[in-house]
Amino acid sequence: MSSSSLKTKAKSNIRVGILGCGAIGSRIAKSIKDDGRAVLTGLFDINPAKSENLQKHLPQKNIVKKSYDELLHASDLVVEAVNAPDTRELVRRALLARKDVLIMSVGKFIEGESIFALAQKQGVRVLIPSGAIAGVDALKAVSQQRIDRITLTTRKPIYGFADNAFVQQKRINLSQITKETILFEGNVREAVKCFPQNINVAATIALASGARDKLRIRIATSPEFKVNSHEIEAAGDFGRLVTKTENVVCPDNPKTSYLAVLSAVRTLKEYFQGVKIGT
Ligand SMILES: NC(=O)c1ccc[n+]([C@@H]2O[C@H](COP(=O)([O-])OP(=O)(O)OC[C@H]3O[C@@H](n4cnc5c(N)ncnc54)[C@H](O)[C@@H]3O)[C@@H](O)[C@H]2O)c1
């Protein structure tokens, strides 16, 4: 995007469309105040009851769209907050229509190069918030140096794994766990397959650091864990960094950390204002 178009966007009312009116999409929609920089112009959900229900809680009138094409038509920026098998295709369509896109389902873009190249070709921007972790600012900075290793350790309460296919397939008896136990250790690609619920955070680390192949994922549980936590440890030419995040869950969706919502809202605020703090 040229600097002149950046200036234009920062000054004018950016039309925002929400794709997916679940926990994250709804909270982002409510955060957009039509303050002269941004205006909420569209809601679309594959389940119309979701978008209709969200509409009832918003000051903007008649912004529910009947199709994704209608949403694209009404937006300059699309907020992707779906849990769809075809998320990549939905984002690709937005970029082809020359819309900026904020991506929440980062796990779907772990190999994101082709999407980023498309955005560049189209002259539009892709925004990926830090999401449910701390440390993305530093990982982006140190990606310019040699990184030797990154470890992400995700700790969750036992109930967080109750319906996990990997745990069932490995015949891990969760009720017999009495102390911290590693359920999985492996690379990002294996983690995507075995623990799709944890992959957004891992994908964000992989993309920010540019060191996908140096990234190890550990997933642990214990009866003592009461919150979802993510710990990053990285080392390289820059030195060493360690961050730990202990997340409360989003009241509307216990699978989503509230920090992910806050992070997205702040990313959008900076985008609307044209002021970016961090890294
Ligand atoms: N980046 C992060 O740190 C982070 C953290 C938490 C969640 N997430 C991801 O963000 C996404 C949204 O999370 P959420 O908690 O709001 O989920 P949610 O389940 O509460 O809401 C998702 C909504 O998407 C809708 N939907 C599904 N397929 C659709 C389609 N094809 N078109 C339109 N709408 C569709 C559903 O009907 C639902 O209303 C998920 O992919 C989740 O994994 C990212």
The ligand as a Tripos MOL2 file, in Angstrom:
@<TRIPOS>MOLECULE
LIG
   44    48     1     0     0
SMALL
NO_CHARGES

@<TRIPOS>ATOM
      1 N1         -5.4950  -15.4350   17.2740 N.am      1 LIG1
      2 C1         -5.8400  -15.8730   18.4760 C.2       1 LIG1
      3 O1         -5.0860  -15.7520   19.4540 O.2       1 LIG1
      4 C2         -7.1870  -16.5190   18.6630 C.ar      1 LIG1
      5 C3         -7.6740  -16.7580   19.9500 C.ar      1 LIG1
      6 C4         -8.9180  -17.3330   20.0740 C.ar      1 LIG1
      7 C5         -9.6480  -17.7190   18.9560 C.ar      1 LIG1
      8 N2         -9.1250  -17.5130   17.7150 N.ar      1 LIG1
      9 C6         -9.8390  -17.9340   16.4900 C.3       1 LIG1
     10 O2        -10.7620  -16.9310   16.0990 O.3       1 LIG1
     11 C7        -11.8550  -17.5370   15.4070 C.3       1 LIG1
     12 C8        -13.1890  -17.0660   16.0020 C.3       1 LIG1
     13 O3        -13.2340  -17.4200   17.3800 O.3       1 LIG1
     14 P1        -14.5790  -17.2510   18.2280 P.3       1 LIG1
     15 O4        -14.2240  -17.5590   19.6380 O.co2     1 LIG1
     16 O5        -15.2460  -15.9730   17.8980 O.co2     1 LIG1
     17 O6        -15.4440  -18.4670   17.6150 O.3       1 LIG1
     18 P2        -17.0270  -18.6810   17.7310 P.3       1 LIG1
     19 O7        -17.2420  -20.1390   17.5140 O.co2     1 LIG1
     20 O8        -17.5700  -18.0410   18.9370 O.co2     1 LIG1
     21 O9        -17.6150  -17.8780   16.4480 O.3       1 LIG1
     22 C9        -17.3500  -18.2470   15.1340 C.3       1 LIG1
     23 C10       -18.5340  -17.8050   14.2620 C.3       1 LIG1
     24 O10       -18.1880  -18.0700   12.8820 O.3       1 LIG1
     25 C11       -19.3950  -18.4500   12.2200 C.3       1 LIG1
     26 N3        -19.0460  -19.1090   10.9600 N.ar      1 LIG1
     27 C12       -18.5530  -20.3570   10.7630 C.ar      1 LIG1
     28 N4        -18.3240  -20.5660    9.4440 N.ar      1 LIG1
     29 C13       -18.6760  -19.4320    8.8010 C.ar      1 LIG1
     30 C14       -18.6500  -19.0260    7.4360 C.ar      1 LIG1
     31 N5        -18.2180  -19.8280    6.4530 N.pl3     1 LIG1
     32 N6        -19.0910  -17.7740    7.1170 N.ar      1 LIG1
     33 C15       -19.5420  -16.9410    8.0910 C.ar      1 LIG1
     34 N7        -19.5740  -17.2700    9.4020 N.ar      1 LIG1
     35 C16       -19.1380  -18.4920    9.7490 C.ar      1 LIG1
     36 C17       -20.1090  -19.3330   13.2470 C.3       1 LIG1
     37 O11       -21.4830  -19.4700   12.9520 O.3       1 LIG1
     38 C18       -19.8400  -18.5630   14.5360 C.3       1 LIG1
     39 O12       -20.8610  -17.6260   14.8170 O.3       1 LIG1
     40 C19       -11.6730  -19.0650   15.5360 C.3       1 LIG1
     41 O13       -11.0710  -19.5790   14.3610 O.3       1 LIG1
     42 C20       -10.6810  -19.1860   16.6880 C.3       1 LIG1
     43 O14        -9.8660  -20.3610   16.5840 O.3       1 LIG1
     44 C21        -7.9210  -16.9000   17.5520 C.ar      1 LIG1
@<TRIPOS>BOND
     1     1     2 1
     2     2     3 2
     3     2     4 1
     4     4     5 ar
     5     4    44 ar
     6     5     6 ar
     7     6     7 ar
     8     7     8 ar
     9     8     9 1
    10     8    44 ar
    11     9    10 1
    12     9    42 1
    13    10    11 1
    14    11    12 1
    15    11    40 1
    16    12    13 1
    17    13    14 1
    18    14    15 2
    19    14    16 1
    20    14    17 1
    21    17    18 1
    22    18    19 2
    23    18    20 1
    24    18    21 1
    25    21    22 1
    26    22    23 1
    27    23    24 1
    28    23    38 1
    29    24    25 1
    30    25    26 1
    31    25    36 1
    32    26    27 ar
    33    26    35 ar
    34    27    28 ar
    35    28    29 ar
    36    29    30 ar
    37    29    35 ar
    38    30    31 1
    39    30    32 ar
    40    32    33 ar
    41    33    34 ar
    42    34    35 ar
    43    36    37 1
    44    36    38 1
    45    38    39 1
    46    40    41 1
    47    40    42 1
    48    42    43 1
@<TRIPOS>SUBSTRUCTURE
     1 LIG1         1 GROUP 0 **** ****
